[in-house]
Amino acid sequence: FLILHYCSLYCTMDKTQIAAWFKTLQDSICMQLEEVETERFHEDIWTRNEGGGGRTRILSKGNIFEKAGVAFSEVHGPTPDKILTALNLEKSNFYATGVSLVIHPASPHVPIVHMNTRYFEMSNGICWFGGGIDLTPIYVVKEDARYFHNQLKATCDKHDDRFYPKYKVWADDYFFNKHRNETRGVGGIFFDRLSETKDCTLEQCFTFVQDVGKLFAPLYLEIVNRHKSKCYSEEEKRWQSMRRGRYAEFNLVYDKGTKFGLDTNGRTESILMSMPPMAVWEYNFQATPSSREEETLQLLRKGINWTEEE
């Protein structure tokens, strides 16, 4: 595979079939998450005035997931000038579909997780896929990070052994709070502008995106099951609330998906479903030396090779 940062080739796939698959992915993920939960997802069907709509599913106050949002969207219409400028594109109508999810567990021992798989097309024929998965532990557990990254690497390697190292670095750079000089979590993979080249068909790009989407639930639930029954203290919940605050900072300041949704007049409630149910900002917090909190802060940096033992 070769990855185009600026696509110029024309679409060869049926966007309705792509959207239909994303719907099945949303169904599958929700069913798998509900298997470990006492609560069920509530669904909101919504429409967008300029064109399209979606279905947002939210699970709240579960025994494991304090807030889980799994959203499907399929929107279209005139491309706002702000988007054209940001993506360096000529004026044209757009079509975008995909699945985006964020899960905020109740326990500080279970990590926050995010996944996005998406397809973008313009009426002039330009199109591409994008997506990624990243993990944000409240307390970094090295064994979990290694498992998470090795599973991502195995999925990437099925398609091209250049994928994981490229997309891992991309995730490190993307999921980074510059104003804090720290990564959002232990990273994962992130890719965009994945389109047809002389070495790769658009169908092969879609297959890769499908494999990433199908990997999510078993990968995350393995980590959930490792920690869901552990007891936790009020002090650990306080630390969780502070880390959630850092998560919110990234989503509101840097996240391109949030900006795209708001700039295209998307449904605000669905766009901001990624926000934690509760967060705090404690002034000038200093971790206790040699504490788990300090160890976690020291591990929130780019360039860690999580696929190998230290």
Rosetta blueprint (number, residue, H / E / L):
1 F L
2 L L
3 I L
4 L L
5 H L
6 Y L
7 C L
8 S L
9 L L
10 Y E
11 C L
12 T L
13 M L
14 D L
15 K H
16 T H
17 Q H
18 I H
19 A H
20 A H
21 W H
22 F H
23 K H
24 T H
25 L H
26 Q H
27 D H
28 S H
29 I H
30 C H
31 M H
32 Q H
33 L H
34 E H
35 E L
36 V L
37 E L
38 T L
39 E L
40 R L
41 F L
42 H E
43 E E
44 D E
45 I E
46 W E
47 T E
48 R L
49 N L
50 E L
51 G L
52 G E
53 G E
54 G E
55 R E
56 T E
57 R E
58 I E
59 L E
60 S E
61 K L
62 G L
63 N L
64 I L
65 F E
66 E E
67 K E
68 A E
69 G E
70 V E
71 A E
72 F E
73 S E
74 E E
75 V E
76 H E
77 G E
78 P E
79 T L
80 P L
81 D H
82 K H
83 I H
84 L H
85 T H
86 A H
87 L H
88 N L
89 L L
90 E L
91 K L
92 S L
93 N E
94 F E
95 Y E
96 A E
97 T E
98 G E
99 V E
100 S E
101 L E
102 V E
103 I E
104 H E
105 P E
106 A L
107 S L
108 P L
109 H L
110 V L
111 P L
112 I E
113 V E
114 H E
115 M E
116 N E
117 T E
118 R E
119 Y E
120 F E
121 E E
122 M E
123 S L
124 N L
125 G L
126 I E
127 C E
128 W E
129 F E
130 G E
131 G E
132 G E
133 I E
134 D E
135 L E
136 T E
137 P L
138 I L
139 Y L
140 V L
141 V L
142 K H
143 E H
144 D H
145 A H
146 R H
147 Y H
148 F H
149 H H
150 N H
151 Q H
152 L H
153 K H
154 A H
155 T H
156 C H
157 D H
158 K L
159 H L
160 D L
161 D L
162 R L
163 F H
164 Y H
165 P H
166 K H
167 Y H
168 K H
169 V H
170 W H
171 A H
172 D H
173 D H
174 Y H
175 F L
176 F E
177 N E
178 K L
179 H L
180 R L
181 N L
182 E E
183 T E
184 R L
185 G L
186 V L
187 G E
188 G E
189 I E
190 F E
191 F E
192 D E
193 R E
194 L E
195 S L
196 E L
197 T E
198 K L
199 D L
200 C E
201 T L
202 L H
203 E H
204 Q H
205 C H
206 F H
207 T H
208 F H
209 V H
210 Q H
211 D H
212 V H
213 G H
214 K H
215 L H
216 F H
217 A H
218 P H
219 L H
220 Y H
221 L H
222 E H
223 I H
224 V H
225 N H
226 R H
227 H H
228 K L
229 S L
230 K L
231 C L
232 Y L
233 S L
234 E H
235 E H
236 E H
237 K H
238 R H
239 W H
240 Q H
241 S H
242 M H
243 R H
244 R H
245 G H
246 R H
247 Y H
248 A H
249 E H
250 F H
251 N H
252 L H
253 V H
254 Y L
255 D L
256 K H
257 G H
258 T H
259 K H
260 F H
261 G H
262 L H
263 D H
264 T L
265 N L
266 G L
267 R L
268 T H
269 E H
270 S H
271 I H
272 L H
273 M H
274 S H
275 M L
276 P L
277 P L
278 M L
279 A L
280 V L
281 W L
282 E L
283 Y L
284 N L
285 F L
286 Q L
287 A L
288 T L
289 P L
290 S L
291 S L
292 R H
293 E H
294 E H
295 E H
296 T H
297 L H
298 Q H
299 L L
300 L L
301 R L
302 K L
303 G L
304 I L
305 N L
306 W L
307 T L
308 E L
309 E L
310 E L
